[in-house]
Amino acid sequence: MEPIDLELDETELELPSDPMHLNMGPSHPAMHGTVRIVLELSGETILKADVQIGYLHRGFEKMCERGTWAQVFPYADRLNYVSPMLNNVGYALAVEKLCDIQVPDRCQWYRMALGELARISDHLTCDGAMAMELGAITPFLWFVKGREMIWDVLEEETGARLTHSFGRIGGMAKPPSPAFKELTLATVKEVLRLVEEGESLLLKNRIFIDRLENVGPISAADALSLSWTGPCLRACGVPYDVRKAHPYLKYDEVDFDVPVGTKGDTLDRYLVRLGEIRQSIRIIEQVCERMPDDGPVNCDDPRVVLPEKSAVYNTIEATIQHFKLIMEGAKVPAGEVYSYTEGGNGELGFYLVSDGSGTPHRVRIRPPCYPITGGLEKLLVGSMLSDIVPTFGSLNMIGGECDH
């Protein structure tokens, strides 16, 4: 007896169905914050993905316009809360550009070292969390162990593990600690060992590679049209890095490479961050070799720099200067400026407008996560539902700066 399905047309075997709509987020562990994706699915294939941000209600820009210029630093910390030191330095450089201030050499080297430590922390968190979301718990613990060691150094320098508020207009809050170089060099050596162990667990794992390779690809032309920067753009083969293209601090005096990918897929984004960890360690080693052991870390401009506490307690001039800077804020010259640095996720820009008072007239941020998240739908359409987790994780969307 012949099977019954041979008597039927191919069309008769298929039941009619409509696309299924699915809400993913905003309260979902894979959403990295409070992001909502309204999915239209055919089976498990993504037909449409409406990415909706804004649930965090961050309000960074308006908060900055109610205090003094110096009071912005704690807010900047909370933009990218995984690498807050890069935000501190980026904002400080923007105000210094508006004031036409040059900080001492020792401060520039110090900012570079702290910033690169923060960049390593950022990449360890992103790659470790991506691995964990795909079921690889052990590499996540290895990478987080390295991140904790980085935070130990930052805590030793700033007094806080995460939100440091350590930057200052015209310098830094404190000079490097006596053991800074020795502690930093020992730490990055151990972090590199942990990264290599984590790689050995992941990059020879067939399941892990299959979940990332050729998943969420994007061309260089499309990435540029979306205004992508940072590791996500470099994964497409575009070697744009603000530290190389428009050097600031002392980046033009150190030797480092810009890791790039070829396909622009999730695996390339993963590998580029691992490569950048190694380059940051190279930079840190050169900084520790060249940073002076003594000298000021703040400029001597009384318009923006607080006097020493001993002088505040003992001289009327320093007392008045301290009072004016705290109560009224530094009088930043009227004008506007755009300053940009290489943040953990790409070009971090600050557009500042001053009316000559001690309070910012306008503070606007160009967060690298914002345009990158805007391209998420392009990466997801045509992929499977399970591909959302590694693809979105590889973009490293940080809610604090995306919902600015």
C-alpha positions in Angstrom: 0.0 0.0 0.0 1.4 3.4 -1.0 1.9 6.1 1.7 -1.1 8.5 1.8 1.1 11.6 1.4 2.0 10.6 -2.2 -1.6 11.2 -3.2 -1.3 14.9 -1.9 0.2 17.9 -3.6 3.1 19.5 -1.9 1.0 22.5 -1.0 -1.5 20.4 0.7 1.1 19.2 3.2 1.7 22.7 4.5 -0.7 24.1 7.0 -1.3 27.8 6.6 0.3 30.0 9.3 0.8 33.6 10.2 4.0 35.1 11.5 4.2 35.0 15.3 4.9 38.2 17.2 7.1 38.0 20.3 8.2 40.5 22.9 11.8 40.1 24.1 12.5 42.5 27.0 12.6 45.0 28.4 12.9 42.8 31.5 15.0 39.9 30.0 18.5 38.8 31.1 19.7 38.7 27.5 18.7 42.4 26.9 21.7 43.9 28.7 19.7 46.5 30.5 16.2 47.7 29.6 15.8 47.2 25.9 12.7 45.8 24.2 12.8 43.9 20.9 9.4 43.2 19.2 10.1 40.2 17.0 8.1 38.9 14.0 9.0 35.2 13.6 8.4 32.6 11.0 9.0 29.5 13.0 12.3 30.5 14.6 13.5 32.7 11.8 13.4 36.4 12.4 11.5 38.4 9.8 11.5 41.7 11.6 13.0 43.1 14.8 11.8 46.4 16.2 14.5 47.5 18.7 13.2 49.9 21.2 15.4 51.7 23.7 14.6 54.4 26.3 13.3 52.3 29.2 16.1 53.3 31.5 15.2 57.0 31.5 18.8 58.0 32.1 18.6 61.8 31.6 22.4 62.3 31.7 22.5 65.4 29.6 19.9 67.4 31.5 21.3 66.4 34.9 24.7 67.8 33.8 23.1 71.2 33.2 22.1 71.8 36.8 25.4 71.6 38.7 28.9 72.9 38.2 31.3 71.7 35.5 33.2 69.6 38.1 30.0 67.9 39.3 29.5 66.2 35.9 32.3 63.7 36.7 30.0 61.4 38.8 27.4 61.4 36.0 30.0 60.6 33.4 31.1 57.6 35.5 27.7 56.1 35.1 27.5 56.4 31.3 29.6 53.3 30.6 29.7 51.8 34.1 32.1 49.1 33.0 34.9 51.5 32.0 34.1 54.7 33.8 37.6 56.0 33.8 37.5 56.4 30.0 34.4 58.6 30.4 36.1 60.7 33.1 39.1 61.3 30.9 37.0 62.0 27.8 34.9 64.7 29.6 38.0 66.2 31.3 39.6 66.6 27.9 36.5 68.3 26.4 36.4 70.9 29.2 40.2 71.5 29.0 39.8 72.0 25.2 37.2 74.6 25.9 39.5 76.3 28.5 42.6 75.9 26.3 44.4 74.0 29.2 47.2 71.6 28.8 47.8 69.1 31.7 51.3 68.1 32.8 53.0 65.2 31.0 52.8 63.0 34.1 49.0 63.4 34.2 48.7 62.5 30.5 50.7 59.2 31.0 48.6 58.5 34.2 45.3 59.0 32.3 46.5 56.7 29.6 47.4 53.9 32.0 44.1 54.2 33.9 42.1 54.4 30.7 43.7 51.3 29.2 43.1 49.4 32.4 39.4 50.4 32.1 39.4 49.3 28.5 40.6 45.9 29.5 37.9 45.7 32.1 35.3 46.6 29.5 36.4 43.9 27.0 36.8 41.2 29.7 33.2 41.9 30.8 31.8 41.8 27.2 33.6 38.6 26.1 33.1 36.9 29.4 29.4 37.6 29.5 29.0 36.5 25.9 30.5 33.2 26.7 28.3 32.8 29.8 25.2 33.5 27.8 26.1 30.6 25.5 26.6 28.3 28.5 30.3 28.6 29.0 30.4 29.4 32.7 34.1 28.7 33.4 35.6 31.2 30.9 33.3 33.8 32.3 34.7 33.2 35.8 38.2 33.4 34.4 37.6 36.7 32.7 35.7 38.2 35.7 38.7 37.1 37.9 40.9 39.2 35.6 38.4 42.1 35.7 38.4 42.0 39.5 42.2 42.2 39.5 42.0 45.3 37.3 39.5 46.8 39.7 41.8 46.1 42.6 44.4 48.4 40.9 41.8 51.0 40.2 40.5 50.9 43.8 44.1 51.3 45.0 44.4 54.5 42.9 41.0 56.0 43.2 39.4 54.5 46.4 36.5 53.1 44.4 36.2 49.9 42.4 33.6 51.0 39.8 32.4 54.6 39.9 35.6 56.5 40.6 34.8 60.2 40.0 38.6 60.5 39.8 39.0 62.9 36.9 39.4 66.6 37.4 39.4 69.6 35.1 43.1 70.3 34.6 44.4 67.0 36.0 43.4 64.1 38.3 42.2 63.9 41.9 45.5 62.4 43.2 48.9 61.5 41.9 49.8 57.9 41.2 50.3 55.8 44.3 54.0 54.8 45.1 53.3 51.1 44.0 51.3 52.0 40.9 53.7 50.8 38.3 54.8 47.6 40.1 51.2 46.7 40.9 49.9 47.5 37.4 52.6 45.5 35.5 52.1 42.5 37.8 48.3 42.6 37.3 48.3 42.9 33.5 50.7 40.0 33.3 48.3 37.8 35.3 45.3 39.1 33.3 47.0 38.1 30.1 47.5 34.6 31.5 43.8 34.4 32.4 42.8 35.5 28.9 44.9 32.9 27.3 43.4 30.2 29.5 39.9 31.4 28.7 40.7 31.4 25.0 42.0 27.8 25.2 38.6 26.8 26.6 36.6 28.7 24.0 38.4 29.0 20.6 38.8 25.2 20.2 35.3 24.5 21.2 33.3 23.5 18.1 29.9 24.5 19.6 31.1 27.9 20.7 32.6 28.7 17.3 29.5 27.5 15.4 27.3 29.8 17.6 29.4 32.8 16.6 30.9 32.3 13.1 28.8 33.8 10.3 26.2 34.9 12.8 25.1 38.6 12.7 27.5 39.7 9.9 27.6 43.2 8.5 29.6 44.8 5.7 32.1 47.6 6.2 30.0 49.9 4.0 26.8 49.2 6.1 28.7 49.7 9.4 30.1 53.0 8.2 26.6 54.2 7.0 25.3 53.4 10.5 28.1 55.6 12.0 29.6 52.6 13.8 32.9 53.0 15.5 35.0 51.0 17.9 35.5 47.2 18.0 32.2 46.6 16.1 33.5 48.7 13.1 37.0 47.3 13.3 35.6 43.7 13.2 34.4 44.7 9.6 38.0 45.4 8.6 37.9 49.2 9.0 41.0 50.1 11.1 39.5 53.3 12.5 40.7 54.0 16.0 40.6 57.6 17.5 43.8 56.9 19.3 45.6 56.4 15.9 43.5 58.6 13.6 43.3 61.6 16.0 45.9 61.0 18.8 45.3 62.7 22.1 47.3 62.5 25.4 50.5 60.6 24.5 49.0 58.0 22.1 51.2 59.2 19.3 54.3 58.4 21.3 53.5 54.7 22.0 53.6 51.7 19.7 50.4 49.6 19.3 48.4 47.9 16.6 44.7 48.1 15.7 43.2 44.6 15.5 40.7 44.2 12.7 38.4 41.4 11.5 37.3 40.3 8.0 33.7 39.2 8.0 32.2 41.6 10.6 30.4 38.7 12.2 29.9 37.9 15.9 33.1 35.9 16.0 35.2 38.8 14.6 33.7 41.1 17.2 34.7 38.7 19.9 38.3 38.2 18.6 38.9 41.9 18.0 38.2 42.6 21.7 40.6 39.9 22.7 43.2 41.4 20.4 42.6 44.9 21.9 43.2 43.5 25.4 46.7 42.5 24.3 47.3 45.9 22.7 46.1 47.7 25.8 48.6 45.7 27.9 51.3 46.8 25.4 50.4 50.4 25.9 50.3 50.1 29.7 53.8 48.5 29.7 55.2 51.5 27.7 53.4 54.0 29.9 54.8 52.5 33.0 58.3 52.7 31.5 57.9 56.3 30.4 55.8 58.0 33.1 57.8 60.2 35.5 58.0 59.1 39.1 57.5 62.6 40.4 56.0 65.9 39.2 52.5 67.5 39.2 49.4 65.8 37.9 47.4 69.0 37.9 48.0 72.2 35.9 48.6 75.4 37.9 45.6 77.3 36.6 43.7 78.7 39.6 40.5 79.1 37.5 39.8 75.4 37.5 42.1 73.6 40.0 41.4 73.4 43.7 44.2 74.6 46.0 46.0 72.3 48.4 44.0 71.6 51.6 46.9 72.9 53.8 46.7 76.2 51.9 42.9 76.3 52.3 43.2 76.0 56.0 46.0 78.5 56.4 45.6 81.3 53.8 42.7 83.5 53.0 43.5 83.5 49.3 43.3 79.7 49.0 40.1 79.7 51.2 38.4 82.1 48.8 39.6 80.2 45.7 38.3 76.9 47.2 35.0 78.5 48.1 34.4 80.1 44.7 35.3 76.8 42.8 33.0 74.7 45.0 30.0 77.1 45.3 30.0 78.8 41.9 32.1 76.4 39.8 34.9 77.0 37.4 34.2 79.9 35.0 34.7 78.1 31.7 35.1 80.6 28.8 32.0 81.1 26.7 31.9 79.1 23.5 31.3 75.6 22.2 33.5 72.6 21.6 33.4 68.9 20.5 36.0 66.6 21.9 36.2 62.9 21.2 38.2 60.0 22.5 38.3 56.2 22.0 35.9 54.7 24.6 35.4 51.1 25.3 32.8 50.7 22.5 34.0 53.3 20.1 34.1 57.1 19.6 33.0 58.8 22.8 32.3 62.4 22.1 31.3 65.4 24.3 29.7 68.5 22.8 29.8 71.3 25.4 28.4 74.8 25.3 29.4 77.4 27.9 27.8 80.7 28.6 30.8 81.8 30.7 29.2 80.8 34.0 30.2 78.0 36.4 27.3 75.8 35.1 27.3 74.1 31.7 24.8 75.6 29.4 24.6 72.4 27.3 26.2 69.0 27.6 25.6 66.5 24.8 27.2 63.1 24.5 27.9 61.1 21.4 27.7 57.6 23.0 29.2 54.9 20.8 26.5 52.4 21.8 23.7 54.5 20.4 24.4 54.1 16.6 25.6 50.5 17.2 22.3 49.5 18.8 20.5 51.3 15.9 22.0 48.7 13.6 20.9 45.6 15.6 17.8 44.9 13.4 20.0 44.7 10.3 22.1 42.0 12.0 19.1 40.0 13.3 16.7 39.8 10.3 17.2 36.4 8.6 18.9 34.9 11.7 17.4 32.4 14.1 15.8 33.3 17.4 18.7 31.7 19.3 21.2 34.0 17.4 19.9 37.1 19.2 21.8 36.3 22.4 25.3 36.2 21.0 24.7 38.9 18.4 23.3 41.4 20.8 26.0 40.5 23.4 28.8 41.1 20.8 27.6 44.7 20.4 28.2 45.4 24.1 25.2 47.8 24.4 25.6 49.7 27.7 22.2 51.1 28.8 23.7 54.1 30.7 25.1 55.7 27.6 22.6 54.4 25.1 19.7 55.9 27.0 21.5 59.2 27.5 
